[in-house]
Amino acid sequence: MTKVALVTGAGSGVGRAVALRLAKDGYAIILCGRRSGPIDEVAREAGPQSMALAADVANPESVQALFAQVARKFGRLDLLFNNAGVATPATPLEDLTLEDWHKVVDINLTGVFLCTQAAFRLMKSQLPRGGRIINNGSISATAPRPLMIAYTATKHAVTGLTKSTSLEGRPYDIACGQIDVGNTVTPLAGPLMTQGTLQADMSLKPEPLFDVEHVANAVGYMASLPLDANVLFMTVMATKMPFVGRG
């Protein structure tokens, strides 16, 4: 039986790399993103067992419609990779607008919850029962960068969501883990890291990067485990990035 995986934020960066890795591993892939163009392109690259479905993970009706389509098309879901996320530009907390706060919280936290909730309902009811949920946390789930309070708060919260999901999933053979990534080469992060990133002492310094394919391989390993084994947390980072001892 072909396993089915749903990847949010699949149009670029980590989401794209993970989707392509899972397709290579034989999964039928549902690629989710807010814009059709990028996910359609990744779907063509991933091959015939993939489909692109535009959805806004922060919108409950959109998430409900997304998972209803998954259930109709495939009848089950074996893996959810909660990857969609956004950040604001570096902003002092007293200057952060409520609108920007809500945007980050709605996508990075509420979106993860809504997709997890919908996946839980499907994974509990399908036969064979169960599945796996992997959340994209971030190094910021452990140690913040300066002037990134909304992003940091949501990623810390995702850690709690991962633990609670793992606990509640036990009776239903639903495993949940989290991958925390630091300094991958992506269209979003790459230029910022190499040009200079704000440090804890408020200086700007370039930081080392590593290839996003290593993240995809790590998620592929987490996904490959039987449901009686789980990677609860994994950190994948550029070896020399200023994380251990940051501050």
C-alpha positions in Angstrom: 0.0 0.0 0.0 1.4 3.4 -1.0 1.8 5.7 1.9 0.4 9.2 1.7 2.1 12.4 3.0 0.9 16.0 3.2 3.6 18.8 3.3 2.5 22.3 4.1 4.6 25.3 2.8 5.7 22.9 0.1 6.4 25.5 -2.6 10.0 26.3 -1.7 12.9 25.8 0.8 12.6 23.1 3.3 9.0 22.1 2.3 10.0 21.6 -1.3 13.1 19.6 -0.4 11.2 17.4 2.0 8.4 16.8 -0.5 10.8 15.7 -3.2 12.6 13.4 -0.8 9.3 11.8 0.3 8.3 11.4 -3.3 11.6 9.6 -4.0 10.9 7.4 -1.1 7.6 6.3 -2.7 5.1 8.4 -0.9 2.0 9.8 -2.7 2.5 13.5 -1.9 0.0 16.3 -1.3 1.7 19.7 -1.6 0.0 22.5 0.2 0.7 26.2 -0.1 -1.1 29.5 -0.3 -0.1 30.1 -3.9 -0.8 27.6 -6.7 2.1 28.4 -8.9 5.0 27.2 -6.7 3.3 24.1 -5.5 2.2 23.2 -9.0 5.8 23.4 -10.1 7.0 21.2 -7.3 4.3 18.7 -8.0 5.5 18.4 -11.6 9.0 17.8 -10.3 7.8 15.3 -7.7 6.1 13.1 -10.3 2.8 11.5 -11.0 2.0 10.4 -7.5 1.8 14.0 -6.3 -0.9 16.6 -6.3 -0.9 20.3 -5.4 -3.7 21.8 -3.3 -3.7 25.5 -2.5 -4.8 26.2 1.1 -4.3 28.7 3.9 -3.3 26.8 7.0 -4.4 29.7 9.2 -8.0 29.5 7.9 -10.1 26.8 9.6 -12.4 26.4 6.6 -9.5 26.1 4.2 -7.9 23.4 6.3 -11.1 21.5 6.6 -11.5 21.6 2.8 -7.9 20.5 2.3 -8.2 17.4 4.5 -11.6 16.6 3.1 -9.9 16.4 -0.4 -7.1 14.3 1.0 -9.7 11.9 2.5 -11.7 11.7 -0.8 -8.7 11.2 -3.0 -6.6 8.8 -0.9 -8.8 7.6 2.0 -6.0 8.0 4.5 -3.0 10.1 5.6 0.2 8.5 6.9 2.4 11.5 7.4 1.9 15.2 8.0 4.8 17.6 7.8 3.8 20.9 9.4 6.2 23.2 7.6 4.4 26.4 6.7 5.8 29.4 8.5 6.5 33.1 8.3 8.5 35.7 10.2 8.5 39.5 10.5 11.6 41.6 9.8 13.7 42.2 12.9 11.5 44.6 15.0 11.8 45.8 18.7 8.9 44.2 20.6 7.4 47.6 21.5 7.2 48.5 17.8 5.7 45.2 16.6 2.2 45.8 15.3 -0.7 43.6 16.5 -1.4 42.8 12.8 2.1 41.4 12.3 1.9 39.5 15.6 -1.4 37.9 14.6 0.0 37.0 11.1 2.9 35.1 12.6 0.8 33.4 15.3 -2.0 32.5 12.9 0.3 30.7 10.5 3.1 29.4 12.7 1.0 28.2 15.6 -2.7 28.1 14.8 -1.9 26.7 11.4 0.1 23.8 13.0 -2.7 23.2 15.4 -5.5 23.2 12.8 -3.6 20.8 10.5 -2.7 18.5 13.4 -6.3 18.4 14.6 -7.5 17.5 11.1 -4.8 14.9 10.7 -5.7 13.4 14.1 -9.3 12.9 13.1 -8.3 11.2 9.9 -5.5 9.1 11.4 -7.7 7.9 14.2 -10.5 6.7 11.9 -8.6 5.2 9.0 -7.6 1.5 8.7 -4.9 0.6 9.5 -5.1 3.2 12.2 -2.4 5.7 13.0 0.2 7.9 11.4 3.0 10.3 12.0 3.1 14.1 12.4 6.4 16.0 12.1 6.6 19.7 13.0 9.2 22.1 11.7 10.3 23.8 14.9 13.4 25.9 14.4 16.5 26.7 16.4 14.4 29.5 17.7 12.3 27.0 19.5 15.2 26.8 21.9 17.2 30.0 21.6 15.8 33.3 20.2 17.4 35.8 17.9 17.1 39.4 18.8 14.1 41.4 17.8 12.1 38.3 16.6 9.6 38.0 19.5 6.6 36.8 17.4 8.6 34.1 15.6 10.3 33.0 18.7 7.1 32.8 20.8 5.4 30.7 18.1 8.3 28.3 17.7 8.6 27.8 21.5 4.8 27.1 21.5 5.2 24.5 18.7 7.5 22.6 21.0 4.7 22.4 23.6 2.3 21.4 20.8 4.7 18.6 19.7 4.9 17.2 23.2 1.1 17.3 23.7 0.4 15.8 20.3 2.9 13.0 21.0 1.2 12.3 24.4 -2.3 12.4 23.1 -1.4 10.3 20.0 -0.2 7.3 22.0 -3.6 5.5 22.3 -4.2 5.8 18.6 -0.8 4.9 17.1 -0.1 8.5 16.1 3.6 9.5 16.6 4.7 13.1 16.7 8.2 14.6 16.5 9.9 17.9 15.7 12.9 18.9 13.7 14.7 22.1 14.6 16.7 23.5 11.8 19.4 26.1 11.8 20.9 28.0 8.8 19.9 26.1 5.7 20.5 27.4 2.2 17.1 28.6 1.1 15.9 31.5 -1.0 14.6 33.2 2.2 17.4 32.5 4.7 20.5 32.2 2.5 21.0 35.8 1.5 20.3 37.0 5.0 22.8 34.7 6.6 25.6 35.4 4.2 25.2 39.2 4.2 25.1 39.4 8.0 22.6 38.4 10.7 21.8 40.2 13.9 23.6 38.7 16.9 22.8 38.8 20.6 25.1 41.7 21.1 23.3 43.5 18.3 26.2 43.3 15.9 25.8 42.0 12.3 27.8 38.9 11.3 27.5 36.4 8.5 26.7 32.9 9.6 27.6 29.5 8.1 25.0 27.6 6.1 24.3 24.0 5.1 22.4 22.3 2.3 18.7 21.9 2.7 19.0 18.4 1.3 20.3 17.3 4.8 17.1 18.5 6.3 15.1 16.5 3.8 17.2 13.4 4.6 16.6 13.9 8.3 12.9 14.2 7.8 13.0 11.1 5.6 14.7 9.2 8.4 12.1 10.3 10.9 9.3 9.3 8.5 10.8 5.9 7.8 10.5 4.6 11.4 7.7 2.2 12.4 5.0 3.8 14.5 6.3 2.1 17.6 9.5 4.2 17.4 9.8 8.0 17.3 12.3 10.8 17.1 10.7 13.3 19.5 13.2 16.1 18.8 16.0 16.4 16.3 18.3 19.4 15.7 20.0 19.8 12.3 22.2 22.8 11.9 25.3 24.3 10.4 28.1 22.9 12.5 29.7 26.3 13.2 26.6 28.4 13.6 26.5 30.4 16.8 23.8 28.4 18.5 25.4 26.4 21.3 26.4 29.2 23.7 24.4 31.8 21.7 24.1 35.1 23.6 
